[in-house]
Amino acid sequence: STASGTGSQVITVLIGLGLPWIISTSASLPVQVRGYEKLQLLGKGGCAVVWLARDLGTGRNVALKQFPKPRSGNAKEAPGTGTLDPTAKIEIEVGRRLFTENVNCSGYAIDPAQFPGIRRIAKLYDVLDETRDVWLAYEVGAKPLSDHLFDVKGEFYKGERVYQIKHLALYEHFRQHPTALRVFVQDLMHTVAYLSSKGVVHGDLKPDN
């Protein structure tokens, strides 16, 4: 999710991401994906891995989410023939409903003037179903909201973990300018309202996401 220091632009919600955005430049880059060049690892979750990648057709950067296809349990069965994680199926269904089906000239399936929250959701550009993995190419976000609000450092003191929390510029901006905070929350609610109109519940809405 992203947020600007001015308070005039608001967050981008990546549906179902649920991953810690810890950038690792030293991570190995396995076999490349058809049509994309992997650049670096962005994060790992319980059911998926997300890479920063370049779309070789358009040149734009994308967040490439990798869902491995597990074995079904039969040792003789080839990799990639097991059941795909339900999370991937939901993301594909929702992403297609919002961004790839009945898209109009605005690039969305609905008029952004009617539901401005649609502009705050990272687009699903592409779905690749390969032998071992399913890959979802999303619009790239940035750092989580929490990283724009706080800098948290922990250390041990007398056997206990204590934390030092530093409030960052965006946090101070919201404190000093309540109108900016109201605009931010209003746009967030526009996003949630749009998802609700499509029968979608985020399920894990928090600053880290």
Summary of the structure (lengths in Angstrom):
residues: 209
radius of gyration: 19.2
end to end distance: 6.0
largest distance: 63.3
contacts: 575
relative contact order: 0.20
helix: 25%
strand: 27%
